[in-house]
């Protein structure tokens, strides 16, 4: 059986509507607009709960207990526990900003300022990894998570495509592969050693990856 804490919700209940439709702005069952204050309170308690117990022990029942918001109200804002979990995670992890310095090295240098604090934050990293593990087991949650990632990573994909147009990255390399080459070494080092990554180590790693991404010289 599934070991994930949200046991009372089956995979079939986790629908695969686009991520950005987490919140229905109008409650048709009650024929009234949804409360923004209730929505914010639900997310605030969900973020707090994830930070304390992790995503693998996250339950809607505990959000109900902490927030004082009825479970029926929570499900009018978020159709299931998976959507609430991902929505809270999305607010916990800062969205990458779009940068265009005119060079891949300059863009990565700017993104490093954003990415390294997230990678070095134990709570955020643990939450990300737990959600990834849960999404690997639940195909519907995986679809929700993938939609969130596509939205969040679009500025980085644009950065890679611009670098390809400038001749800095092999044009035959898929942007998804280029991203994994950039992110993978740092993520693996953090996971394998458990140690925080210094800015010097991150820059040295990215410098080596930049050379690997370059078009073949023949």
N, C-alpha and C positions, 0 to 999 in steps of 0.2 A: 504493500500500500504506500501511498504518498506520505512522506515523513514531514512535509511542510506543515507549519502550524495552522494554516487556514484550512482545516480539515472539513469543516462543515459546508464548504463550497466546492462542488465538483468541478472538474475541468469544463464540463458542458455548460456550466453557468457562467464561465468567463468568456463573454462574447468578444469578438475580434473587431469591433468598430474602431475607427481611427482614434489614435491617442488623444488628439485635441478635442474630441467629443466627450471627454471625461465628465464634464459638467453640463447637465441639461439646464438651460437657463429658465425654462418654464416647466413647472410641474403640472402635467396634464391630468394626473390622477386627482389632484386637489384643486385644479383650475385656478392656480395662483402662482405668481413668480416665486422662485426659490429665494430664500434669505441669504444675502451675502455674508452677514455676520455669522450665521450658522456654518456656512461653507468655510469661512476663515478659521472658525473655532475648531471644526473637524480636522482641518489640515494641520493646524497648530498642534493639536494633541497627537495626531498621527506622527508628525515629525519628532515630537518629544519621545513618543513610545519607541520609534525606530532607533533613535539615538541611545535609548537606555537598554533595550533588550535585543535589538537587531531585527532584521527583516524576517528571519526564520521563526521568530516567536511573536510576530505581529498578529494581532487578532482584532476584529471589529468590536468584539465584546469589550475588550479593554479600552478601546477608543470611546465607546459608549460610557463606560464607567468613569473615565477621566474627564470627558467633555460635558457629561450631563445631557448630551443630545440623544434623542431617541434613535434606536436602530432604524426604524422606518424612515426617519428624516435623513439619516446618513445614506440610505439606499436610494433616496430620491435625488441626492446630489451625486452619488457615485454608485453605479449600477451593481457593483460587486466589490469584494475585498481586494481583488487584484488591481482594479482601477484606482482605488484609494491608495494602495501601497505605492504604485508607480507615480501617482500624482504627488504624493508626499515626497518621494525620492527626487522627483524632478525639481521640487522647490528647495531641497537640501543641497543639490549639486549645482553650482553656478554654470549657466549656459556659456559656452565659448563665444567670445565676441568676434566679429568679423574684422580681420586686419588685412591691410594691403600696403606693405612697406615698399613694394617694388622688387623684392627678392625673397626666395624661399628661406634663406638663413635669417633675414630680418623678421619675416612672419613667424617663424618658429621661435625666435628669441622672444617675441611679444607674447606668443601663446604659452610659452614656458612659465611666465609669471602667473598665468591663470591656472595651468595644469598641475604644477609641482605642489602647491599647497593642498590640493585635493588628494593627490597621490600619497602625500605624507600625513594625511589626517586619518588616524586609525579607525575612527567611527565611520567616516564616509567610505573608506576603502572596504571595510568589513560589510557595510550595507550594500555596496555595489556588487561585491562578490557573492553575497547571499542571494540577492535578486537574480544574478546570472545563473546561479545553481538552481534556483526554483524555476526559472524560465526554461532551463534545459529539460526539466521534467514535465512541465505543463505546456502543451503546444499553444493553447490559447493565451496564456500569460506571456509566452514567448512572442506572440504576434503583437501584443500590446507594448511590450518592452522594445521590440524592434522598431515599431512606429515612433516611439519616443526617441530612440537613438538616431533614426534618420533625420528627425527634425533638429535635434541638438547638434549633430555632426555636419550638417549642411555647410556651415561656414568653413569647416576644415576641408571638405571636399572641394569647395570653390577655390580655396587656397592652393590645393594640389593641382587642380586643373589650370589655374593661372601659371603655376610653375612649369607645367608641361608646355603651355603655349610659349613661355619664354625660353624653352630649351633646357631648363634646369632639372627636369624629371623625365625619365624615359616615357615617350608618348604611348608606348604599347603597354605600359603598366597600368592596371586598373586602379582607380583612386582608392578602392577599398583595400587593395594589397599594399599600396603605398602607406596608407594610414596604419595598417598593422605593423609595417616595418618601422614606423616612427614610434608608435605607442608600445609595441610589444616588448622591446628590450627593457624599457624602464619599468613596465608593469611586472615583468617576470623577475627582474632584480629585486623589486620591492617585495614580491610574494615569496621568493625563495630565501631571502636573507632576513626579512622582517625588519630591516633597518631603513630608516628614512634616507632618501636620496638627496645628496647635496647638489647645489646648483652647478658646481664645477663638474661633477660626475654626469649630470643630465646634459650639460652643454657638450662635453666630450663625446657622449654617446650619440647625440643628435648630429654632431659633426661627422662622425663615421657613417651614420645612416644617410646623410645628405650625399656623401660621395657614392654610396651604394645605389642611391636612387637615380643618379645621373645617367643620361643616355649612353649606350655603348660607344666607345671611341673607335672601335675597329682598328 
